[in-house]
Amino acid sequence: MYKRIYKIEDEPEESLFLFGARQTGKTTLLKERFPKAIYIDLLNTDILKRLQNNPERLRQTLEHEKQDTIVVIDEIQQLPILLNEVHWLITNKGLRFILSGSSARKLKRNGTNTLGGRALPCNMYPLVSAEIEDFDLNRALRYGMIPKIYTSKAPERLLQAYVDVYLKEEIKAEALVRNLANFTKFLEISALTDGEIVNYQNIASDCGVSSTTVKEYFAILSDTLIGYMIPAYTQTQKRKMVQAPRFYFFDIGVTNYLLNRTKLEHGSPEYGHAFEHFVIQEIIAYIGYTHSNKALSYWRTYTGQEVDVILGDADVAIEIKSTDNIETRHLKGIKAFREDFPQSRLMVVSLDPFDRRTEMGIEITNIHKFLKMLWGGEIV
C-alpha cells in the first residue's frame, strides 16, 4: 500500500482548486484529509441535475454553515456556473471551498467565474516513488504510476480501459473535439513524439489535419492535465539553441499503451525512453507538490548537444541515461552545457550502481539514490 505524500491539509487556509487527471487519487485524498468536510459529488447524476437546474440551491444549503467550514465540490468542471455561488459564499460567509476536477478547460472559457484569485491552484499527480514502500522501478516503467493500475493484478486491462474510455470517450463527452477519430489518431502519433521536440507541422501532416488543430489538441491535453509541454532553455549567448518545446504524457504507462509497447528490454531504446520519461514525471510531481519556483526546461543546441533537464536559471542540469555503466561518451551533452554554465550543479542519473563525482564535478547518481535525494529536497 501507499500513503500520499501531498500534504494538502498544510496548504494556506484559503479555498483551493485541486486539479489532476482522473484516477490520480484526488477524491481519496480529500476524503482522507478532510473527513469532516461537507462533500458534494457532481458525478452523482441526481445532485448534478438538481444543481444544474437550480444552482442557487448550493447557496441556500450552505449559507447558514459556520465560518471556515470546509466544503469539497468534486468534479467542479461539470458545472462551472456553481462558481458564482461559491464566490458569494466565500466572500459573504467565509466558507472554505476545495474544488476538485480533472479539467481546467471548461473553467477557462469566457464568462466563467474563476473566483478572482480567491482559490489557490494545486495539482495532483500519479503515485511517486517516495509513496511506495516496496517501489518496483521496472513495474513503474512498464505500467506507470496511476494508483489503481500500478497496484493491479491486471494492469494491462486497466490501462486499456483508461485510454479507451477516459482519454477518448470523456474528452468527446466534454465536447472538446468534434472529430474523435482525428483526435484518436493524434493521440497515437503524439505518443510517438513523447519526450521529443514538438513539430506541429509534421504531426499535422501525419494526422491529416491542420497545424492549428494540432496545437489545439495539445492544448486540450495540457488543460486536462493529460500531458505537459517542457520548454527549451535558451539563455545562452554562445550557441544557437532549439526553441521548440518537448511534450510528455502525464504517465509513462499511458504512453506505453498508446505505443503498444508491451515489453521493455533493458538496454533497448524503448527502455531508455521510458526511463527518461519516468524521471521527468517524478521531477514534475516534486515541483508541483512543493510549489517550487524552479522552472523545468531542457537544453539542446542545433548541433545536437543536449541535456534532458534544466532546473531554474541553469541552477541544476540533469542528464538521464538508462545504462548501468556511465562512460565518457555519455557525458558529451552535459560537458558542453558546463562550458556555457560553469556554475551549474551537474548530474547524471542512471542505473550505474557506483555513485561518484568526476574530475569536472559531474555527479553520477544511481536512480534509487537520486529519487531519495529528490524527495528529500536535495535536488530542487
Summary of the structure (lengths in Angstrom):
residues: 380
radius of gyration: 22.0
end to end distance: 26.9
largest distance: 69.0
contacts: 1186
relative contact order: 0.10
helix: 44%
strand: 18%
